[in-house]
């Protein structure tokens, strides 16, 4: 479904040059949940923005179903993104109902009925519809973001650190929701995070990113991943060490 081929991105500011992405190769298949993991500053979010064409790559190409990705309505109907900061992504002066109606403005039929039918998929209730983002919890705001994204029935959802600001219980609830939606609809997911525990729990395949490069890739076999790169092994050992404490 998604193919990223040799994508590079460089920032230049007052004579300083930083290569944020270097020859990135990445794929997400139909219905697949793929993780992208790395420390802060490794280039994960930059790659997400480039895939969504919120920033333009310097080199390389990106394809969705073998069609070159462009900043177009057709592309955004098929591919949606959810960002880390749920509050910043929601208009503070709109009610949840208005926020959810916005992506459906050209939909034919009863939009309110469709939203009511979909609320349960993200474990929200009708009473949330008349509330402002400031009147609901952080976990509920991220559920609104999730619902807003899946209302247009995308083929691919990119999640950029969407649970990193939530406590462990809410994290697991959101992740389990994503897994359920993936199983019910076949929607593919690119899940970006720095938390290896979260990614190994939900993903079929993982890419590891360091200093703007993909340094490792592993597919889950018998509920486990086998990493080969020293950096990946270091991350995995750190996770095991934290679990042992």
Residue pairs with C-beta under 8 A, 6 or more apart in sequence:
1 27
1 28
1 29
1 30
1 32
1 64
1 65
1 155
1 156
1 188
2 26
2 27
2 28
2 51
2 62
2 63
2 64
2 79
2 156
2 188
2 190
3 26
3 27
3 62
3 63
3 64
3 66
4 24
4 25
4 26
4 27
4 47
4 51
4 60
4 62
5 25
5 60
5 61
5 62
5 63
6 23
6 24
6 25
6 59
6 60
6 61
7 21
7 23
7 24
7 25
7 47
7 50
7 57
7 59
7 60
7 61
7 62
8 19
8 21
8 22
8 23
8 24
8 57
8 58
8 59
8 60
9 19
9 20
9 21
9 43
9 46
9 50
9 55
9 57
9 58
9 212
10 17
10 18
10 19
10 20
10 58
11 17
11 18
11 20
12 18
19 212
20 43
20 46
20 212
21 43
21 46
21 47
21 50
21 57
21 212
22 211
22 212
22 213
23 60
23 213
24 43
24 47
24 60
24 212
24 213
24 214
25 214
26 34
26 36
26 47
26 207
26 214
27 34
28 34
28 156
28 188
28 189
28 190
29 188
30 155
30 186
30 188
31 182
31 186
31 187
31 188
32 188
32 189
32 204
32 205
33 178
33 179
33 182
33 188
33 189
33 191
33 202
33 203
33 204
33 205
34 188
34 189
34 190
34 191
34 203
34 204
34 205
34 206
34 207
35 191
35 192
35 193
35 199
35 200
35 202
35 203
35 205
35 206
35 207
36 44
36 47
36 190
36 191
36 192
36 193
36 206
36 207
36 209
37 44
37 192
37 193
37 194
37 195
37 196
37 199
37 206
37 207
37 208
37 209
37 235
38 44
38 194
38 208
38 209
38 210
39 194
39 210
40 194
42 209
42 210
42 211
42 212
43 209
43 211
43 212
43 213
44 160
44 161
44 192
44 194
44 209
45 160
45 161
45 192
46 55
46 212
47 192
47 209
48 81
48 158
48 160
48 190
48 192
49 55
50 56
50 57
50 62
51 62
51 69
51 79
51 158
51 190
52 79
52 81
52 158
53 62
53 69
53 70
53 71
53 75
61 68
62 68
62 69
63 69
64 75
64 78
64 79
64 155
64 156
65 78
65 155
69 75
69 79
77 152
77 154
78 154
78 155
78 156
79 154
79 155
79 156
79 157
79 158
80 149
80 150
80 152
80 154
80 156
80 157
80 158
81 149
81 157
81 158
81 159
81 160
82 89
82 142
82 145
82 146
82 149
82 157
82 158
82 159
82 160
82 162
83 89
83 145
83 160
83 161
83 162
84 160
84 161
84 162
84 164
84 165
85 165
86 133
86 138
86 141
86 142
86 144
86 145
86 162
86 165
87 133
87 138
87 141
89 145
90 99
90 133
90 141
90 144
90 145
91 98
91 99
91 133
92 132
92 133
92 134
93 132
94 102
94 132
94 133
95 129
95 130
95 131
95 132
96 124
96 128
96 129
96 130
96 131
96 132
96 133
96 136
96 144
97 112
97 115
97 129
97 130
99 133
99 144
99 148
100 115
100 129
100 144
100 147
100 148
100 151
101 111
101 112
101 115
102 148
103 148
103 151
103 152
104 111
104 114
104 115
104 151
104 152
107 114
114 151
115 129
115 151
116 126
118 147
118 150
118 151
119 125
119 126
119 128
119 129
119 147
121 147
121 150
121 177
121 180
121 181
121 184
122 143
122 144
122 146
122 147
122 150
122 177
123 143
123 173
123 177
124 140
124 143
124 144
124 147
128 136
128 140
128 144
133 141
133 144
136 144
138 165
138 166
138 170
139 166
139 170
139 173
139 174
142 162
142 163
142 166
142 174
143 174
143 177
145 162
146 162
146 174
146 177
146 178
149 157
150 157
150 181
150 185
150 187
153 185
153 187
154 187
155 187
155 188
156 187
156 188
156 189
156 190
157 178
157 187
157 188
157 189
157 190
158 189
158 190
158 192
159 178
159 189
159 190
159 191
159 192
160 192
161 192
161 193
161 194
162 174
163 170
163 171
163 174
163 175
163 193
163 195
163 198
164 193
164 194
164 195
166 174
171 198
175 198
175 201
175 202
178 189
178 191
178 202
179 202
181 187
182 188
182 189
191 198
191 199
191 202
191 203
193 199
196 235
196 236
196 238
196 239
197 239
197 243
199 206
200 206
200 220
200 225
200 239
203 220
204 219
204 220
205 217
205 218
205 219
205 220
206 216
206 217
206 218
206 220
206 225
207 214
207 216
207 217
208 214
208 215
208 216
208 217
208 218
208 227
208 229
208 231
208 232
208 235
209 215
210 231
215 229
215 231
215 232
216 227
216 228
216 229
216 231
216 232
218 225
218 226
218 227
218 228
218 232
219 225
225 236
227 233
227 235
227 236
